[in-house]
Amino acid sequence: MNTAKKYFEKQLSVPEFKQSYLEEKVKLDIEYQLEELKKDIQSCKPSEEIIKKIDRIEKYVLSV
């Protein structure tokens, strides 16, 4: 295991770090999904595909 991975795992044992890390990860995940959705809308993908993506984003947000 490399030094960075060891350090990261050690930091995850600190509750404040872990909470901040998870919050940031959720934000980035949602941003990415919204960007993909925006691209699909701009490229005029079928509404069924867009609705499925919206449903997935909604489920993700509700699960967090």
N, C-alpha and C positions, 0 to 999 in steps of 0.2 A: 504494500500500500504506500502511495507516495505521501509526501509531507502535506501537500495541500488537502488531500482527502482526509488525512488524520485530523488536521486542524478544523476542517469543516465539520466532521463528525463530533469533535469536541465542542465546537460552538453550538451544535444542535442540542446539546445537553443543557444549555442555558435557556430557560423558558422564554425570556424576552427576545433573544435572538431567533429562537424557533418560531415564535409567533410572528415576528416581523418578516422572516423569510417566507413563511407560508402565505402571509397576506400579499406580499409582493409577487409571489409565484401565481397566486390566483388572479391578481390584476393583469399580469402579463399574459396568462392563458386567455383571459376574457378579451383583452385587446387583440390578440392574435386571431381569435375566433371572429371577432367583429370585423377585422380587416378582411378576412376571407369572405365573410358575408357581403361586405361592401363590394368586393371584386365580382362576386357572383351577380349582384344586382346590376352593376355597371355593364357586365357582359350579357345581361338579359337571359340569365339562366331560367329554366322553367320554375314557375312559382312553387311547385311541389318540393323541389330541391331546396329552395330558399326557406320554405316553411319548416322543412326537416332540420335545417341548420339552426333556425330560430328556436325550435323545440329543444335541440341539443344544448344550446346556450342556456336556455331557461332551466333545463334540468340540472345543468352544471351549477348555475348560480344558486338554485334551491338546495343543492346538496352540500354547499359550502357553509 
